[in-house]
Structures are given as C-alpha cells and as structure tokens.
C-alpha cells in the first residue's frame, strides 16, 4: 500500500509474546526496515539491539549466543551489552572497543506481550506504555481473573500490505462491520476524543431485541496509544479485553498481533482455558479479526475521501491526530 506518510512511525509497537523467548534465546527480527537481534539474558531480561556486529558485520541474531547479560557474535566472539556497548573481545580481553555501540531499543513486557519503542533518530520514549488492566479501571483489573492470552487466545499475520494508520482508521469506521464482518446491526460511535498520544473511542452495538431505542447489547471501549496498537475492553454480552497491534516491517508491509484476555469461568484456578472456552473464542473472535486483511491487502489509499456525514468528522480528526507520529518524511519524499 502506497501512503503519503512514513512507515518509520514513532511509538510503542508489539513485536511478539514473552513465551517465545526463553532464557538464553536469540531471535532475528526485522522492523521499521531495520535488522534487529532480540535476546533474553541469563537474568531473564529481554533486549533488542541493532543486528549487525560493528566488527565485520555479522548478524548476531543468526547464531548469536547469550553470555550473562550480553550477546556474543557468532563470527569472532565479540560481545555486546544491553545498551549496545562492546564489552568483550576474546583476543584482547582487557580492551573492549569502547568507541563502538550498537543501537539499543527500549523494550517492555506486559502480561505476556512484548513491546518495543521506536523513534527514527533513536530518541527515548516520549510516553509510558499503557497498562491494559489499569487502562479501564471501571472493569475487573485483576489479571488473574482472566485466562492467559498466549498461546490459546493469540494469533498473528505477517507481511500484510497495510500501514498502521489504516488499521487505526477502522476505529471510527462503523459502517464496515455490516459488510466485512457480516454484522446483523450497524455499530454506533457513541464517543470519541484524542488526548495527547491517545485516541479514544466508544462503540456501541444496538440491541436488536429493542429496535428504535438507545439500548446497547455491547459496548467496546478502545484506546489507541499512538498508531502501534489499540487496547480494548468489552462491556455487555461479552466482557473480555484485547490488544490489536500493527508493526511496520519495512516501507511496504506490517506484522499484526492479536491477543485476548478472556474472563475465567467461576471457580477456575488454572490459567489455561478449557476446551469449550477455547472453541467459543476461536469461533467468535480469533477468526473474524483477520477478515479485514483481505481488504487491506488490495486497498488503495484515498487522500481526500468523499466520506458520509456520519463518519467524516471523526475520520478526518483521526488522520490529523496521526500526523504527530511522523517525525521523518516518507521515503518517496526523501528520494525526491
């Protein structure tokens, strides 16, 4: 998808799940057009570094080894610390090269999900990563009251031709639910606002049992933290929470992540959901979330869309709000 804004978007972005990284694990990643190496050190802390060793350019995410809190290059054994500093050269052990440094990316793990801060120039985080359980304090805030999200209630789609802003624009677009997802009623945008880095909206699903009234069978409270992901809490016929995230890989595609926290049945003590709960969530939520992908894969960006009156104000307000996360020009503008 060609868009008139950069894919190097500033913000917090999801890059995986904690359970994918055991102690000592090393994994090669690519996001924002950057080759990255992620590793969990011997104390259990996860780190993400620029991937190519400053010595002779080997990719430390392919064959790298964890030593203490460092990652060791598979080519000549040079070690790099959590801040990207060179800590050890085996054939001159008392003289690491203190002038060399790999770029280090801030990482936070939250309830089994991994988030990385990205800013094109390497600036530190401009806002705190929100907490999905404290974000909506009017509902249950104890994470132990929900089944674990991974692996049963999580899924991902890689290499999708969609920019994070396009995913975010689904928020104020209530009309598409009937046509893309086969909804029997058309959701209503009950409230929207943007506060600093957050876009917040409340969507209501009219109660078909009471037509012509303002009664809602379901309300969805959603907050975007930048363009990287939305945290949502469901109220009514369903009472779960979820994260839906979109992370640019390069200037053409993104990886998408989806995790659900489903309330435990009364008296449940295990974090592992029973088979009947898994089947229900799979059928009603895990499959339908990817129906938009077929649209996004072939969609063309319309810069000045002829919107219907009901959607125009929130839709264009979101597009204006999104501009704050673009701190560099798009790649085409750079080439020009």
TORLUM-765234 format. One record per residue: x, y, z of N, C-alpha, C in turn. Coordinates in steps of 0.05 Angstrom, whole numbers, padded with zeros to 5 digits, always signed. Atoms other than C-alpha are relative to their C-alpha. Last residue first. Layout:
XYZXYZXYZ...
***
This chain:
+00005-00023+00018+00254+00266-00090+00019+00023+00007-00013+00005+00026+00286+00206-00056-00004+00024-00018-00030-00001-00004+00270+00234+00013+00014-00004-00027-00007-00028-00002+00198+00249-00009+00030+00003+00004+00001-00012+00027+00190+00178-00033+00008+00029+00000-00024+00007+00015+00215+00151+00034-00001+00012-00028+00002+00026+00013+00162+00189+00073+00024-00005-00018+00017+00001+00024+00186+00248+00114-00002-00028-00011-00017-00001+00023+00212+00240+00186-00018-00001-00025-00021-00019-00006+00177+00254+00252+00021+00001-00022-00018+00001+00023+00111+00221+00234+00021+00022+00003-00018+00023-00004+00075+00207+00300+00019-00004-00024-00020-00005-00021+00042+00275+00304+00021-00022+00004-00023-00013+00010+00008+00264+00237+00022+00005+00021-00021+00019+00007-00039+00213+00267+00026+00013-00009-00014+00008-00024-00081+00267+00300+00024-00018-00006-00016-00024-00009-00099+00297+00232+00016-00007+00025-00022-00004+00019-00120+00229+00205+00018+00023+00008-00020+00020-00005-00161+00216+00268+00024+00003-00019-00014-00008-00024-00197+00282+00260+00022-00020+00007-00020-00020+00007-00212+00264+00188+00015+00010+00025-00020+00012+00018-00247+00200+00209+00022+00020-00007-00020+00016-00015-00281+00230+00270+00021-00011-00018-00013-00015-00021-00314+00286+00229+00020-00017+00015-00019-00019+00009-00330+00249+00165+00016+00013+00022-00027+00009-00005-00363+00186+00191+00021+00022-00003-00002+00013-00027-00436+00207+00199+00028-00007+00007+00000-00019-00022-00431+00256+00141+00004-00013+00027+00027-00006-00008-00411+00204+00090+00001+00017+00025+00012+00015-00022-00339+00209+00067-00030+00008+00004+00026-00012-00002-00316+00232-00001-00017-00014+00021+00023+00017+00005-00243+00211+00012-00027+00015+00002+00023-00017-00006-00187+00262+00005-00026-00016-00006-00009-00022-00017-00122+00222+00009-00023+00018+00008+00013-00023+00011-00150+00156-00016+00005+00024+00018+00004-00022-00018-00102+00099+00000-00013+00024-00015-00015-00023+00008-00112+00039-00045-00006+00023+00018+00011-00027-00003-00135-00027-00015+00019+00021-00011+00005-00010+00027-00114-00096-00041-00010+00029+00000-00020+00010+00019-00082-00127+00021-00003+00012-00028-00025-00016-00002-00124-00082+00067+00020-00009-00021+00005-00027+00010-00190-00113+00044+00026+00015-00001+00006+00002+00029-00168-00185+00052-00005+00027-00012-00025+00003+00015-00137-00167+00119-00004-00002-00030-00008-00025+00012-00203-00141+00146+00025-00002-00018+00016-00005+00024-00228-00212+00156+00007+00026-00013-00017-00001+00024-00170-00225+00204-00016+00005-00026-00017-00023-00001-00209-00208+00267+00016+00004-00025+00012-00024+00013-00264-00257+00248+00018+00024+00000+00002+00003+00029-00223-00320+00263-00009+00026-00013-00027+00004+00012-00199-00304+00333-00001-00002-00030-00018-00023+00000-00265-00273+00356+00026-00004-00015+00012-00026+00000-00328-00316+00352+00019+00024-00004+00022-00003+00019-00304-00384+00331-00009+00029-00002-00011+00005+00028-00236-00384+00366-00022+00006-00020-00016-00024+00007-00267-00353+00429+00011-00002-00028+00017-00023+00002-00321-00406+00432+00016+00025-00009+00015+00002+00024-00274-00464+00418-00018+00024-00005-00018-00004+00023-00224-00442+00470-00016-00001-00026-00005-00029+00001-00280-00436+00522+00018+00007-00024+00024-00013+00009-00303-00507+00507+00003+00031-00002+00005+00004+00029-00232-00534+00510-00025+00015-00010+00010+00026+00007-00215-00505+00578-00009-00001-00029+00029+00002+00005-00172-00443+00583-00009-00028-00007+00004+00013+00026-00103-00450+00615-00030-00003-00005-00003-00021+00020-00092-00400+00672-00006-00011-00028-00021+00004+00021-00119-00452+00721+00000+00024-00019-00026-00007-00011-00158-00432+00783+00022-00002-00020-00024+00009+00015-00229-00431+00757+00025+00010+00013-00014+00021-00014-00284-00421+00809+00025-00011-00014+00000-00001-00030-00329-00381+00763+00014-00025+00012+00025+00009-00010-00307-00385+00689+00001+00000+00031+00002+00028-00009-00246-00344+00674-00028-00007+00009+00006+00004-00028-00253-00279+00636-00002-00030+00007+00028+00009-00003-00219-00278+00568-00006-00006+00029+00002+00008-00028-00156-00237+00556-00029-00007+00006+00025-00003-00015-00148-00235+00481+00004-00009+00028+00002+00015-00025-00085-00224+00439-00025+00007+00015+00027-00002-00012-00076-00201+00367+00000-00018+00024+00002+00017-00024-00012-00185+00330-00027+00004+00014+00023-00006-00017-00001-00157+00260-00002-00021+00022+00008+00024-00014+00064-00154+00220-00023+00008+00019+00000+00000-00029+00070-00096+00171-00006-00028+00010+00017+00019-00015+00086-00088+00097+00003+00003+00030+00021+00012+00016+00112-00039+00045-00019-00017+00016+00017-00020+00012+00162+00010+00074-00022-00011-00018-00016-00017+00017+00192-00041+00122-00019+00021-00012-00024+00016+00005+00168-00087+00177+00019+00017-00017-00012+00000+00027+00116-00039+00204+00025-00017-00001-00027-00009-00002+00081-00061+00269+00013-00001-00028-00010+00000+00028+00005-00068+00275+00028+00013+00001-00024-00015+00005-00027-00087+00342+00009-00003-00029-00002+00004+00029-00095-00110+00367+00022+00019-00009-00019-00018+00013-00095-00118+00443+00001-00008-00029-00018+00009+00022-00155-00149+00477+00020+00022-00007-00018-00021+00007-00201-00149+00537+00018-00010-00023-00028+00006+00002-00262-00192+00552+00016+00025-00006-00014-00017-00019-00332-00178+00577+00030-00007+00000-00027+00012-00003-00380-00203+00523+00016+00019+00018+00003+00028+00007-00455-00190+00520+00026-00015+00001+00027+00008+00008-00443-00126+00558-00002-00029-00006+00020-00003-00022-00377-00089+00563-00027-00009-00010+00027+00004+00009-00315-00103+00521-00018-00001+00024+00015+00014-00020-00247-00072+00538-00029-00002-00009+00029-00001-00001-00200-00052+00483-00011-00016+00023+00009+00016-00022-00126-00035+00477-00030+00004+00003+00023-00008-00016-00106-00010+00409-00005-00020+00022+00019+00020-00010-00038-00016+00378-00023+00013+00013-00009+00027-00002+00020+00018+00343-00020-00021+00007+00012+00015+00022-00012+00083+00319+00007-00030+00002-00013-00003+00025-00001+00122+00383-00014-00017-00021-00023-00013-00011-00032+00090+00444+00019+00005-00024-00025+00003+00014-00100+00074+00415+00021+00015+00015-00020-00021-00001-00155+00067+00466+00024-00007-00017-00026+00004+00013-00218+00026+00456+00018+00024+00002-00017-00022-00008-00281+00017+00499+00028-00004-00012-00029+00005+00003-00328-00031+00463+00015+00026+00006-00016-00025+00003-00401-00030+00484+00029-00008-00001-00029+00002-00005-00448-00089+00474+00012+00028-00004-00006+00027-00010-00523-00100+00474+00029-00003+00007-00023+00013+00013-00536-00026+00470+00004-00028+00012-00012+00022-00015-00603+00007+00486+00022-00014-00016-00028-00005-00003-00616+00073+00451+00015-00022+00015-00008-00011-00026-00684+00051+00427+00030+00005-00001+00010-00027-00004-00715+00041+00358+00006+00013+00026-00004-00018+00022-00705-00034+00359-00013+00027+00006+00014-00025-00006-00704-00068+00427+00005+00021-00021+00025+00008-00014-00685-00141+00416-00017+00025+00007+00020+00007+00021-00634-00119+00364-00026-00007+00013+00013+00025-00009-00594-00085+00420-00023-00006-00019+00028-00002-00008-00551-00033+00385-00012-00027+00006+00015+00019+00017-00476-00047+00385-00029+00000+00008+00023+00014-00010-00440+00013+00415-00013-00018-00021+00018+00010+00020-00370+00039+00401-00022-00016+00013+00020+00019-00012-00331+00082+00449-00020-00007-00022+00027+00001+00011-00269+00117+00423-00017-00021+00013+00019+00016-00015-00202+00140+00450-00028+00001-00014+00025-00003+00013-00142+00165+00411-00020-00019+00013+00022+00020-00001-00082+00172+00456-00024+00009-00017-00007+00022+00018-00015+00208+00444-00023-00021-00002-00029+00005+00004-00041+00274+00471+00005-00023-00019-00014-00013-00022-00115+00265+00486+00029-00006-00003-00028+00005+00000-00159+00248+00426+00013+00017+00021-00016-00022-00007-00234+00241+00432+00029-00008-00003-00028+00002+00008-00290+00196+00410+00014+00026+00009-00017-00022-00009-00360+00180+00435+00028-00004-00011+00013-00015-00022-00420+00137+00418+00017+00023+00010-00021-00013-00015-00396+00112+00350-00012+00018+00021+00003-00029-00001-00453+00067+00330+00024+00011+00016-00009-00013-00024-00448-00005+00307-00002+00030-00002-00023-00019+00005-00490-00028+00248+00008+00013+00026+00007-00028-00006-00533-00089+00264+00025+00017-00006+00029-00002+00004-00532-00161+00237-00010+00028+00006+00015-00007-00024-00456-00158+00230-00030+00004-00007+00026+00011+00000-00429-00194+00169-00017+00006+00024+00003+00020-00021-00357-00179+00185-00028-00012+00002-00024+00016-00002-00337-00141+00122-00004-00023+00019-00008+00011+00027-00404-00113+00100+00024-00018+00002+00022+00015+00013-00440-00100+00166+00010-00015-00025+00006+00025-00014-00377-00082+00204-00022-00017-00013-00012+00024+00013-00355-00033+00151-00007-00026+00014+00017+00011+00021-00404+00021+00173+00011-00026-00011+00019+00019-00011-00370+00035+00240-00015-00014-00022+00015+00010+00023-00308+00068+00211-00020-00022+00009+00023-00016+00006-00284+00109+00270-00018-00010-00023+00014-00008-00024-00239+00053+00294-00025+00017-00005+00023+00018-00004-00221+00022+00227-00017+00009+00024+00023-00012+00012-00177+00083+00216-00025-00017+00001+00012-00018-00020-00127+00053+00264-00026+00012-00010+00012+00018-00020-00113-00004+00215-00014+00017+00021+00024+00011+00013-00101+00047+00160-00015-00018+00019+00021-00020+00000-00054+00086+00206-00026-00011-00012+00014-00001-00026-00013+00023+00220-00023+00021+00000-00014-00019-00018+00004+00016+00145-00016+00002+00026+00016-00020-00014-00022-00045+00108+00017+00016+00018-00004-00026+00013+00007-00095+00059-00019+00021+00011+00025-00010+00011+00009-00153+00108+00005+00028-00012-00003-00010+00027+00076-00187+00117-00025+00010-00013-00025-00013+00008+00058-00229+00178+00000+00010-00029+00000+00001+00030-00009-00245+00209+00025+00016-00009-00014-00020+00014-00010-00262+00284-00003-00004-00030-00007+00008+00027-00051-00301+00334+00014+00024-00013-00017-00019+00014-00066-00302+00408+00004-00010-00029+00016-00023+00009-00120-00334+00451+00016+00021-00014+00027+00007+00009-00091-00403+00461-00015+00022-00012+00004-00001+00029-00017-00385+00461-00029-00003-00009-00017+00015+00019-00017-00337+00495+00006-00028+00011+00006-00006+00028-00073-00296+00525+00016-00017-00020-00024-00010+00014-00072-00328+00594-00007+00005-00029-00018+00021+00010-00142-00337+00623+00024+00013-00014+00002+00006+00028-00171-00278+00661+00018-00024-00007+00028+00007+00006-00186-00265+00734-00005-00007-00029+00005+00028-00007-00112-00268+00749-00029-00009-00004-00006+00017+00023-00104-00203+00710-00004-00030+00006-00018+00021-00008-00141-00167+00766+00006-00018-00023-00027-00008+00004-00170-00102+00740+00021-00021+00008-00018+00017-00016-00243-00122+00731+00029+00006-00007+00005+00029+00003-00279-00063+00698+00020-00016+00017+00028+00005-00007-00284+00011+00715-00008-00029-00002+00004+00007-00028-00208+00013+00717-00029-00005+00008+00029-00001-00002-00201+00012+00641-00008-00009+00028+00011-00019+00019-00128+00030+00628-00031+00003+00002+00005-00025-00014-00106-00004+00692-00012+00021-00019+00018+00004-00022-00113-00073+00662-00006+00025+00016+00026+00007+00009-00084-00057+00594-00020-00005+00022+00005+00026-00011-00026-00018+00623-00029-00009-00007+00024+00003-00017-00004+00040+00580-00004-00029+00009+00017+00021+00010+00068+00044+00555-00024-00004+00018-00001+00027-00012+00095+00109+00580-00018-00019-00014+00022+00005-00018+00105+00169+00535+00002-00028+00011+00013-00026-00005+00161+00202+00495-00025-00003+00018+00029-00001+00001+00205+00141+00497-00011+00027+00008+00013+00017-00020+00279+00155+00485-00030+00002-00001+00007-00015-00024+00305+00184+00419-00015-00018+00020-00009+00013-00025+00337+00136+00370-00006+00015+00025-00027-00010-00007+00331+00181+00309+00011-00012+00026-00020+00002+00022+00273+00143+00277+00028+00008+00007-00001-00028+00009+00236+00133+00343+00022+00001-00020-00014-00007+00024+00215+00061+00361-00003+00030-00005+00002-00028+00007+00197+00034+00429+00016+00006-00025-00025-00014+00006+00189-00042+00431-00006+00029-00006+00002-00026+00015+00131-00080+00462+00028+00012-00002-00025-00015+00001+00129-00153+00484-00004+00024-00018-00005-00013+00026+00064-00186+00506+00025+00017+00001-00006+00020+00020+00057-00237+00564+00005+00012-00028+00020+00022+00000+00021-00192+00613+00005-00019-00024+00024-00005-00015+00066-00133+00595-00020-00023-00004+00018+00022+00001+00138-00136+00572-00024+00004+00018+00016+00006-00024+00176-00073+00558-00017-00024-00006+00019+00023+00001+00233-00060+00509-00015-00002+00027+00014+00005-00025+00275+00003+00495-00021-00022-00004+00028-00008+00001+00316-00006+00431-00013-00006+00027+00016+00015-00018+00393-00008+00432-00029+00011+00000+00024-00014-00009+00434+00017+00374-00016-00019+00017+00023+00007+00016+00501-00020+00371-00024+00016+00011+00025+00004-00013+00560+00017+00401-00021-00008-00020+00021+00013+00017+00633+00023+00385-00025-00005+00016+00010-00019+00019+00680+00073+00418-00022-00011-00018+00020-00017-00013+00690+00030+00479-00011+00021-00019+00000-00025+00016+00726-00023+00438-00022+00017+00011+00023-00002+00018+00738-00076+00491+00001+00027-00015+00003-00025+00016+00810-00078+00517-00024-00002-00019+00000-00023-00018+00822-00127+00574-00004+00026-00015+00021+00000-00020+00800-00188+00535+00000+00024+00018-00011-00022-00016+00843-00174+00474-00019+00005+00022-00029+00001+00004+00834-00240+00435+00013+00026+00009-00014+00023-00012+00765-00252+00464+00030+00001-00003-00012+00010+00024+00737-00181+00452+00019-00023+00008-00021+00021-00001+00690-00162+00508+00008-00007-00028-00009+00006-00027+00640-00108+00530+00024-00019+00000-00018+00023+00003+00622-00072+00465+00013-00006+00027-00028-00006-00002+00564-00026+00482+00017-00026-00003-00013+00000+00027+00494-00037+00455+00030+00004+00001+00001-00028+00011+00459-00016+00519+00014+00001-00027+00027-00009+00003+00443-00089+00536-00003+00028-00011+00017-00002-00024+00515-00110+00525-00027+00011-00006+00014-00026-00001+00552-00133+00462-00020+00000+00023+00025-00001-00016+00603-00188+00460-00010+00028+00002+00003-00026-00013+00655-00201+00405-00027+00000+00014+00003+00000-00028+00661-00276+00393-00001+00027+00014-00026-00002-00014+00691-00274+00324-00002+00002+00030-00023-00001+00019+00635-00295+00277+00027+00000+00014-00008+00027+00008+00578-00319+00323+00025+00000-00018+00000+00003+00029+00574-00251+00358+00010-00028-00009-00026+00005+00012+00562-00258+00432-00003-00005-00030+00003+00018+00022+00500-00228+00465+00027-00001-00015-00010-00008+00026+00508-00198+00534-00008-00020-00022+00020-00018+00010+00472-00202+00601+00008+00010-00028+00007-00019-00020+00510-00265+00621-00023+00018-00009-00020+00004-00020+00532-00297+00556-00005+00021+00021+00003-00016-00024+00476-00306+00506+00022-00007+00019+00003+00015-00025+00497-00334+00439-00001+00018+00024-00010-00014-00024+00490-00307+00368-00006-00016+00025-00022+00014-00012+00477-00358+00313+00013+00014+00023-00002+00026+00012+00433-00313+00270+00025-00014+00011+00025+00015-00005+00412-00254+00312-00001-00028-00013-00002+00013-00025+00484-00230+00314-00026-00015+00008+00027-00004-00012+00483-00214+00240+00000-00016+00026+00016+00025-00003+00557-00210+00221-00026+00007+00014+00027+00000+00012+00581-00140+00200-00016-00026+00002+00000+00006+00028+00656-00144+00209-00028-00006-00012-00027+00010+00008+00668-00112+00276+00002-00005-00030-00016-00023+00010+00606-00068+00286+00028-00009-00009-00023-00005-00017+00563-00131+00292+00017+00022-00013-00025+00006+00013+00499-00126+00252+00024+00009+00017-00008+00028+00004+00433-00135+00289+00029-00004-00010-00007+00000+00028+00416-00068+00322+00015-00026-00006-00022-00016+00010+00395-00089+00391+00000+00001-00031+00001-00002+00029+00333-00114+00427+00022+00019-00009-00013-00023+00013+00337-00137+00499-00003-00002-00030+00001+00001+00030+00295-00184+00543+00013+00026-00011+00007-00026+00013+00313-00192+00617+00002-00003-00031+00027+00000+00009+00311-00263+00646-00009+00026-00014+00017-00009-00022+00374-00259+00688-00029+00001-00007+00001+00020-00020+00412-00301+00637-00016+00007+00025-00025+00006-00014+00395-00254+00581-00004-00020+00023+00006+00000-00029+00335-00258+00535+00025-00008+00015-00010+00022-00016+00355-00239+00464-00009+00003+00029+00012+00001-00026+00328-00198+00406+00011-00024+00016-00006+00025-00014+00371-00182+00345-00012+00003+00028-00002-00001-00029+00347-00129+00296+00007-00028+00011-00006+00027-00009+00353-00114+00221+00006+00001+00030-00025+00005-00015+00320-00047+00210+00003-00029+00007-00022+00001+00019+00268-00030+00156+00027-00006+00013-00007-00027+00009+00220-00008+00210+00023+00001-00019+00022-00019-00002+00220-00079+00238+00011+00028-00008-00003-00023+00018+00263-00140+00224-00025+00017+00002+00024-00014+00006+00276-00194+00276+00005+00021-00022-00003-00022+00019+00329-00246+00289-00027+00011-00007+00018+00000+00023+00320-00286+00352+00005+00023-00018-00008-00022+00018+00365-00306+00410-00017-00002-00025+00009+00000+00027+00341-00348+00469+00010+00024-00015-00021+00009+00018+00384-00355+00531-00008+00000-00029-00026-00010-00009+00325-00351+00579+00021-00012-00019-00010+00012-00024+00263-00370+00538+00027+00013+00008-00028-00005-00007+00236-00322+00487+00007-00012+00027-00016+00007+00023+00171-00342+00452+00030+00002+00006-00005+00028+00000+00135-00342+00518+00016-00010-00023-00022+00007-00018+00143-00267+00522+00007-00030-00001+00010+00009-00026+00099-00255+00461+00023-00010+00017+00003+00028-00006+00117-00216+00398-00011-00005+00028-00018+00016+00017+00139-00150+00368-00001-00030+00006-00002+00028-00009+00086-00101+00393+00018-00016-00019+00010+00020+00019+00098-00028+00378+00005-00028+00011-00004+00028-00011+00108+00033+00423-00013-00019-00020+00018+00011-00020+00114+00099+00385+00008-00027+00011-00009-00002-00027+00144+00138+00327-00021-00012+00019+00019-00014-00017+00127+00114+00257+00011+00000+00029-00017-00001-00024+00181+00096+00207-00015+00017+00021+00005+00025-00014+00128+00078+00154+00017-00002+00025-00021+00019-00005+00128+00150+00130-00010-00025+00014-00014-00005-00026+00070+00188+00102+00019-00023+00005-00015-00024+00001+00037+00195+00033+00014+00008+00026+00012-00021-00017+00015+00122+00031+00018+00025-00001-00014-00026+00001+00028+00068-00021-00014+00021+00017+00017-00024+00000+00000+00000+00000+00018+00025+00000
***
